Amino acid sequence: MYARGVPLNTLSLSALPLGQSATILTIDRTHPLRKRLFELGFIPGSPVKLIRVAPMGDPIELVVGGTHFAMRRADLEQIWVEP
């Protein structure tokens, strides 16, 4: 079953528990930074790991392909992963 173009057993990257790894499945087609995220390495099949969350909950640090990123929670909500 699919919802919004992604399998139902997936979750958004913002919902991934701290310290857990996952595999990127897709980025929402309506995301304004979709093309740029692909260029930075957020491609389907890439491993991603949540490293830490700022005290107020935003931004969130994660690692994709050996590169550390700090991103807003709103942007991570549109990236779908499989734990």
N, C-alpha and C positions, 0 to 999 in steps of 0.2 A: 504494500500500500504506500502511496505517496501523498504528501501534503506540501503544497508550495514547491513542488519539484524535487523534494528530498525524501528519502525513506523515513518512515515513522519511528524507527528504532534509533534515530540519531538525536543529537542535541546541539544547541548553539554553543559556540566556543566560550561565550560568557558564562554558561552554566556548568562548564567543566570544573570539577573539584580541584582545589589547589594541590599542586604536585603531581597530578595525574597526566598521563600522556594520551594522545588520541591521534587519529589520522584524518586529515582534511578531506572532506567529500566534495563540497562545492561552496561557492559564495553566491548569495542572493543576486539574481540578475538585475535587480533595481538598485543595488548598492552603488553610490556615486564613485567610490574608490575601487571598484572591482578590477578594472584594468591595471591600476597601479599595484594592487595587492598581488595580482598574478606576476607582475614584473619583479616584485620583491621576494617571490618564492612561495607564496600561498597558493600552491597548485594542488589539485586533487592527488591524493596518495602521499603527500608529504607528512612526516610526523611533526607534531606540535606538542609542547609541554607548557603548562602554566607554572610559572616560577613564583610570583608573588603579586599581592594586591596592595595598592596604596591604602593608607589608614582610612581614608574617606571612601574607598571603594573604586576609585577611578584615578589614574589609569591602572591597567593590568600589564604586568611584564610576562612575556612568553618567549619561547625559543622555537624558531622554525628553521630547519636546515643549518643549525649551528649559529644562527644570528639572533641576537636578543632584540625584541621590540617592546615598546611601551605603547599600548593602544587604549582608546576609550572603550568603555563597556558597550556603548551604543553601536560601535563599529563591529565589535566581536559578536553581537547578537545576530548578525547577518552572515556569519561564517558557520557552516554546518560541519560537524565532525562526528566520527564514530569512535567511541572509547575502546 
